[in-house]
Amino acid sequence: MIQAEDIVGDEWEEWYRMTPQERFRESEKLWETFFAPGGSLEPEPDTQSPFFDAEEWRANGGSWAARRAYYTGRLNSAAIWIC
């Protein structure tokens, strides 16, 4: 008989042995991790669009990457320029 670890390896074996409900609950934990440092489902703006308003974008917080760099203390010249 074929075993899960034979196909996907030991690292993924536990995932494939879970029920769909267990996988869903584990996936929900990933969203918590994503949102904790300030993750957002808002799309990055299309700066090439004729409807893009840089002032409005900055007033709403700018990019997620710039906010994350600010909160984690990892500012670099690119992040400062974006803010």
Buried (B, 14 or more C-beta within 10 A) or exposed (E): EEEBBEEEEEEEBEEEEEEEEEEEEEEEEEEEEEEEEBBEEEEEBEEEEEEEEEEEBEEEBBBBEBBBBBEEEEEEEEBEEBE
